[in-house]
Amino acid sequence: MSETIHVDLGVRAYDVHVGSGLIARAGALIAPFARTGRVFVVTDKNVARLHGAALSRALSDAGLAHVSVIMPPGERTKSFRGLERLCRQLLESDIHRRDLVVTFGGGVIGDLGGLAAGLVKRGVDFVQMPTTLLAQVDSSVGGKTAIDTPEGKNFVGLIHQPRAVIADLDALRTLSERERRAGYAEIVKIGLIGDTHFFAWCEANVGQVMSCQPEALAYAVRTAVAFKARVVEEDEREEGKRALLNLGHTFAHALEGHAAFDGALLHGEAVACGMRLAFDLSAALGLCAESDARRVRAHLEAAGFNTNLRTLPGAPFDLDVLMGLMAKDKKAEAGKLTFILARAPGRAFVEKDVPADVVAELLQSELRP
């Protein structure tokens, strides 16, 4: 069983396929976009070991010639060095502009491979095949591709929409509990941004999602993808509403950057902590009730997230370093801090002039022994 969610972007429109058994069907789903009959699969060593043979069979069954480019796993691959390596391997394999790239992996591979596809030969079509929960519900949809730099996360990139997204829920069973939990952060984020009822559903069903109970997992992924698709349709280039999808990310990117993206802190773990801090900041500014901030924290901790800055992977954190990283955030304008804040769960908004002293005071209280 699978469901198709359409992302209506005019000439850049595409479908997101969500369901079970989709890797086995991938050849038939990919073939309409493989104009030359040749596909370049960008993946990492872990995904290649677990799922590479199944995808290769599916492509062969559809009559598609394919070349695999296998990258090292981990966030540090999403770098200038990793981008150069990938682009050169694609070029050395004689990729043509009418060929097709398939990014087969988590968010690192999707971001890196999508960016490389947008750059080589001045742009090659690509299909996203996300294999992690986080990538299925977030990074594979919307066309954002990027690498990290010492200055910040995703600071070099472009918007390059895929021709299709194929999200096989069966692949999630090979993830560790920690990786599934990291992906769950981007699911519950949808409820906290703009769907109060879905947040309540998450509170009641988090255990079923985390254990990959088929119906709950499929509903959660479909809901998150559909919500993001509607936001992207309205604001493809993040000039307005799409910024809401960054709830918790101003804090999260600073926390990840503090450790130079060494992978000790997973992106979803940082986002969960960042969302808790965003609601605490909202309460400190008198924008939402303290009880709402406590409710959000209680749910995130019930889901198994560590939201304590003193014990979060990557600790100890330095206040000045965190504040400096947030000042460089992509959403910042004219030296003013921009955060996604909330008036209640499901009522998020963009605030472009958050007082730095209030942020620093909040973080100082969190970091104090």
Secondary structure, 3 states (H helix, E strand, C coil): CEEEEEECCHHHCEEEEEECCCCCCHHHHHHHHCCCCEEEEEEEHHHHHHHHHHHHHHHHHCCCEEEEEEECCCHHHCCHHHHHHHHHHHHHCCCCCCCEEEEEECHHHHHHHHHHHHHHHHCCEEEEEECCHHHHHHHCCCCEEEEEECCEEEEEEEECCCCEEEEEHHHHHHCCHHHHHHHHHHHHHHHHHHCHHHHHHHHHHHHHHHCCCHHHHHHHHHHHHHHHHHHHHHCCCCCCHHHHHHCCHHHHHHHHHHCCCCCCCCHHHHHHHHHHHHHHHHHHCCCCCHHHHHHHHHHHHHCCCCCCCCCCCCCCCCHHHHHHHHHCCCCCECCEEEEEEECCCCCEEEEEEECHHHHHHHHHHHHCC
